[in-house]
Amino acid sequence: MRDNPTYLGVGVLAQVITQLGTLTTVDEDVVEELFSEDLAYLQSMYIRVNDRTAARVDP
């Protein structure tokens, strides 16, 4: 994952996002171009979904 350790989150999201609006492909370039608030939301959602200690995911 490039030289920046924070880029790991971008790479992970690019691998797990299967659909984003009308885009046919979601890759690292697409994720990098998201607004910071949108990226933070997706990272938070990823953590909540994959946190084995969480009882449920709130919308």
SVG drawing of the C-alpha trace seen along z (x, -y; Angstrom):
<svg xmlns="http://www.w3.org/2000/svg" viewBox="-31 -16 38 27">
<polyline fill="none" stroke="black" stroke-width="0.4" points="0.0,0.0 2.0,-2.9 4.3,-4.7 1.6,-6.2 0.3,-3.9 -3.0,-5.8 -3.5,-4.7 -4.3,-1.2 -7.9,-2.3 -8.3,-3.5 -7.1,-0.1 -9.3,1.9 -12.4,-0.2 -11.6,0.2 -11.6,3.9 -14.9,4.2 -17.1,1.6 -19.1,3.4 -21.3,0.6 -21.2,-3.2 -23.9,-5.1 -23.9,-4.5 -20.1,-3.6 -19.4,-0.3 -16.0,0.0 -14.8,-1.2 -11.1,-1.2 -8.5,-3.1 -8.6,-6.1 -12.3,-6.5 -12.1,-6.1 -9.2,-8.6 -11.4,-11.2 -14.3,-11.0 -15.0,-13.9 -13.3,-13.5 -16.7,-13.3 -17.8,-10.5 -14.6,-8.6 -14.8,-8.9 -18.4,-7.6 -17.4,-4.6 -14.4,-3.8 -16.7,-4.1 -19.3,-1.8 -16.6,0.7 -15.4,0.8 -18.9,1.2 -19.8,4.0 -16.6,5.9 -16.4,5.3 -17.1,8.7 -17.9,7.2 -20.7,5.0 -24.2,6.3 -25.7,4.6 -25.1,2.0 -27.3,-1.1 -28.2,-2.8"/>
</svg>
